[in-house]
Amino acid sequence: MKIGGVHYRSIALNDDGWSVRIFDQRKLPWDLVHVKLVDLEMAATAISEMWTRGAPMISATAAYGMCLALRGDASDENLEHAYKTLHATRPTAINLRWALDEMMAAVKDFQGDDRIAAAYKRAGEICDEDVEINRNIGLSGLPLLRKMSQDKGGKTLNILTHCNAGWLATVDYGTISSPIYMAHDAGIDLHVWVDETRPRNQGALLTAYELQQHGVPHTVIADNAGGHLMQQGEVDLCLVGTDRVTRNGDVCNKIGTYLKALAAKDNNVPFYIALPYPTIDYSMESGDLIPIEGRSAREVTHMTGLAEQSGKVEEFKITLSDASNPAFDITPARLVTGYITERGILAKVCDGTSDNPVFMDMPLEKGAA
């Protein structure tokens, strides 16, 4: 995707061929800051402190974190240390563990410089694969958006999304944003309602920024406005990403997703999940088994924004009380209309009970370019 007309990937090697460039997403949209990752500790901090975030981007950063660790010490002991350090940074997104397991498999038969080379090769492949996956998610979702637009007689298609699953959360294209961008570029008249997504405001800060850069019409709304808009017939489709989907189709995503799914169900609004295959956790039967990350209460008690008088980005305290900050919630499979994947649209055929087919057995409807 592009910022100011310049194409970027969310993560890439620098010109030196070994250090890693990411964006400091905490600074967006106010400032475009590049961060140079040079060792394991920086990569782990970038993930845990959310310099970078989004399940696919976490996996890509972790993969390169393994590479940076091995540059300093390619021993088996340090390899295990790097795995454990990175695995501990974010407990909910399954893509992180997937990427680390991929890296371990790629380097286990090598030592020394050969191990380092094998690590960088696999990390690069993971990033390239993510780009292609997200491009294909767009191709899978485009016919859905086109048909919904046609069903409205070409009138504006209103999409509501929650959190950020755009290109900043992936290596490129994004999951939910890929079909949106493709539909926009194909001339489909659409508009995106962007939940602000408190407490970290990824919708207002990141999703809105991406859509603005791509020229997609959008409006930022308070998180609690979504249900009202659905009641008023102002939402045609809910489209969100996910950090983990279990075998029965339960969806773990940014806190507040469940409430949007309930409102969508009550108002007969289709509710779709866009996801790449590494986000499916076949080892976990249902969403109630997913560990929910509890983040710092400060993310709730404080907010960051541009102070109009000073023109500076400042942090403000908004309450005198204590706070709780569960970062994710679980949307049961029964509330999901379908799953937009790189292989096509997965129709929802189970309601989350053990008597129905597990996620991996659901039939795929072939997507069309």
Secondary structure, DSSP 8 states (H G I E B T S, - for coil): -EETTEE--SEEE-TTSSSEEEE-GGGTTT---EEEE-SHHHHHHHHHTTSS-SHHHHHHHHHHHHHHHHHH--SHHHHHHHHHHHHTS-SS-HHHHHHHHHHHHHHTT--HHHHHHHHHHHHHHHHHHHHHHHHHHHHHHHHHHHHHHHHTTT--EEEEE-S--SGGGSSSS-SSHHHHHHHHHTT--EEEEEE--TTTTHIIIIIHHHHHHHT--EEEE-GGGHHHHHHTT--SEEEE--SEEETT--EEEETTHHHHHHHHHHTT--EEEE--GGGEETT--SGGGS---B--THHHHEEEEE-TTT-SEEEEE--SS----B-EEEE-GGG--EEEETTEEEE----SSTTS--GGGS-EEE---
